[in-house]
């Protein structure tokens, strides 16, 4: 513990302020992860098909990240971070206190979503900036682990409030999430000019064929991600009757495990390379799909739900892979933003298609279809060159020796 405190005391003040901002924004994410699906179910009585279609507007700001990043390109990334926190705070407060109708709820959801999605670029760019050479995966893993640690507080708050707040659970939860977001904006502001990273080269848009595998990895992840963010918890809530308290407990366990898991994942990326780690993620995804499609054993489904949450750490490998192949560091912000946009181009359409598939053939068909994504993900992962492959060596020919 003393060594940890000593390391914290010696850390870059700008990095400490950034990490604290990540922590408070992570509390917001933990609250929403634990409560949002139950909030929709209890407040608006959505069907599975309606829940699928709702993902289109919820993910639309993610599709717009490339354009939002273009508008903010001339500003330091620190100011991007402040903007994301304030947008998130306003949106979440609106969900809790000014959502008497479904349509108005969507307006507040769009603001919350815009802030959350833009922060994906901020987190990656700042994480790479604060990393030492050869330790990019480790640094991103630390930041991701801090997010998970914060999510424990958010999910734990929902779990505790669920026992005493009754019908007011969502107001209390979203109020706490909004306050946490405001505090995160304050911490990002404290980074000061020493923590500013002007959007490199003020580039608004970058598209290079050299980055094709990075683009494809994001497209596949966008489809895979939304199936599990939307339908895995929806199966647990509507098919197996999971309560807000249980969903919060699962989110709490996933976050607690993620504190260690994501740091270990980042360190392994540095050690063995992105190719092997992304391939492992694809194999695990196939197993998770098979479990949700063919098993009704609740403890197994709870375990798979947690495991899939942990494997979202694969984003670390995608980011470090891009960092290895970029022609210029000025390409990072616009390329990561384009990756988020491509991810969400699929995120907006897949849930609606999944909702139709569920309505026609049942929820198992959704996860059977998702297993095909794991195969595509595996082939893409094996196609990338992360610099860790051993070059093929031709057998040495021994010279003939005279008799």
WOKABEL-V975025 format. One record per backbone hydrogen bond with DSSP energy under -1.0 kcal/mol. NH is the residue of the N-H (numbers start at 1). CO is the residue of the C=O. E is the energy in kcal/mol with one decimal. If there is no record, write none. Layout:
nh	co	e
NH	CO	E
NH	CO	E
//
This chain:
nh	co	e
5	1	-2.5
6	2	-2.2
7	3	-2.4
8	4	-2.2
9	5	-2.4
10	6	-1.7
16	12	-2.3
17	13	-2.3
18	14	-2.2
19	15	-2.8
20	16	-2.2
21	17	-2.1
22	18	-2.4
23	19	-2.1
24	20	-2.2
25	21	-2.1
26	22	-2.0
27	23	-1.4
28	24	-1.3
29	25	-1.8
30	26	-2.4
31	27	-2.2
32	28	-2.2
33	29	-2.6
34	30	-1.8
35	31	-2.1
36	32	-2.4
39	35	-2.5
40	36	-2.3
41	37	-2.2
42	38	-3.1
43	39	-2.4
44	40	-1.9
51	47	-2.6
52	48	-1.9
53	49	-2.1
54	50	-1.9
56	53	-1.5
58	54	-1.8
59	55	-2.3
60	56	-1.1
63	59	-1.4
64	60	-1.4
65	62	-1.1
68	64	-2.8
69	65	-3.1
70	66	-1.5
71	67	-1.9
72	68	-1.6
75	72	-2.3
77	197	-2.1
79	76	-1.1
80	76	-1.1
81	77	-2.1
82	78	-1.8
83	79	-2.2
84	80	-2.5
85	81	-2.0
86	82	-2.1
87	83	-2.4
88	84	-2.2
89	85	-2.3
90	86	-2.3
91	87	-2.3
92	88	-2.6
93	89	-2.2
94	90	-2.1
95	91	-1.9
96	92	-1.7
97	93	-2.0
98	94	-2.3
105	101	-1.9
106	102	-1.6
107	103	-1.2
108	104	-1.7
109	105	-2.4
110	106	-2.1
111	107	-1.4
112	108	-2.3
113	109	-2.7
114	110	-2.3
115	111	-2.0
116	112	-2.2
117	113	-2.6
118	114	-2.1
119	115	-1.5
120	117	-1.1
122	118	-1.4
123	119	-3.1
124	120	-1.7
125	121	-2.6
126	122	-2.6
127	123	-2.0
128	124	-2.2
129	125	-1.9
130	126	-2.1
131	128	-1.0
135	132	-2.4
139	135	-2.3
140	136	-2.5
141	137	-2.4
142	138	-2.0
143	139	-2.1
144	140	-2.6
145	141	-2.6
146	142	-2.1
147	143	-1.9
148	144	-2.0
149	145	-2.5
150	146	-2.4
151	147	-2.2
152	148	-1.4
154	150	-1.9
155	151	-3.2
156	152	-2.7
157	153	-2.1
158	154	-1.8
159	155	-2.5
160	156	-2.4
161	157	-2.9
162	158	-2.4
164	161	-1.1
165	161	-3.3
168	165	-1.8
169	166	-1.8
172	168	-2.3
173	169	-2.4
174	170	-2.7
175	171	-2.1
176	172	-2.0
177	173	-2.0
178	174	-2.2
179	175	-2.3
180	176	-2.2
181	177	-1.8
182	178	-1.9
183	179	-2.2
184	180	-2.0
185	181	-1.9
186	182	-1.8
187	183	-2.1
188	184	-2.5
189	185	-2.0
190	186	-1.3
191	188	-1.2
192	189	-1.2
195	192	-1.4
196	193	-1.3
199	75	-1.2
202	199	-2.6
203	200	-1.4
211	208	-1.6
212	209	-1.9
215	211	-2.1
216	212	-2.5
217	213	-2.6
218	214	-1.7
219	215	-2.0
220	216	-2.5
221	217	-2.2
222	218	-2.2
223	219	-1.4
224	220	-2.5
225	221	-3.5
226	222	-1.5
227	223	-1.4
228	224	-1.4
229	225	-2.8
230	226	-2.2
231	227	-1.9
235	231	-2.5
236	232	-1.9
237	233	-2.4
238	234	-2.8
239	235	-2.0
240	235	-1.6
242	236	-3.0
247	243	-2.6
248	244	-2.3
249	245	-2.0
250	246	-2.5
251	247	-2.3
252	248	-2.3
253	249	-2.5
254	250	-2.6
255	251	-2.3
256	252	-2.5
257	253	-2.7
258	254	-2.1
259	255	-1.2
261	257	-2.8
262	258	-2.3
264	260	-2.3
265	261	-2.9
266	262	-2.3
267	263	-2.1
268	264	-2.3
269	265	-2.2
270	266	-1.7
271	267	-1.6
272	268	-3.3
273	269	-1.5
277	273	-1.3
278	274	-2.7
279	275	-1.9
280	276	-2.3
281	277	-1.9
282	278	-1.7
283	279	-1.9
284	280	-2.3
285	281	-2.3
286	282	-1.8
287	283	-1.6
288	284	-2.2
289	285	-2.5
290	286	-2.3
291	287	-2.1
292	288	-2.2
293	289	-1.9
294	290	-2.3
295	291	-2.0
301	297	-1.9
302	298	-2.7
303	299	-2.1
304	300	-2.7
305	301	-2.3
306	302	-2.0
307	303	-2.7
308	304	-2.7
309	305	-1.7
310	306	-2.0
311	307	-2.0
312	309	-1.1
313	310	-1.7
314	311	-1.8
315	312	-1.7
316	313	-2.3
318	314	-1.7
319	315	-2.2
320	316	-2.5
321	317	-2.1
322	318	-2.0
323	319	-2.2
324	320	-1.4
325	321	-1.3
326	322	-1.7
331	328	-2.3
332	329	-1.4
335	331	-2.2
336	332	-3.1
337	333	-2.3
338	334	-2.1
339	335	-2.4
340	336	-2.2
341	337	-2.2
342	338	-2.8
343	339	-2.5
344	340	-2.1
345	341	-1.3
346	342	-1.1
347	343	-1.6
348	344	-1.7
350	346	-2.9
353	349	-2.2
354	350	-3.1
355	351	-2.7
356	352	-1.9
357	353	-2.4
358	354	-2.6
359	355	-2.4
360	356	-2.0
361	357	-2.9
362	358	-2.3
367	363	-1.2
368	364	-2.0
369	365	-2.2
370	366	-1.6
371	367	-1.2
372	369	-1.1
374	370	-1.0
375	371	-1.1
376	372	-1.9
377	373	-2.8
378	374	-2.0
379	375	-2.1
380	376	-2.0
381	377	-2.5
382	378	-2.2
//
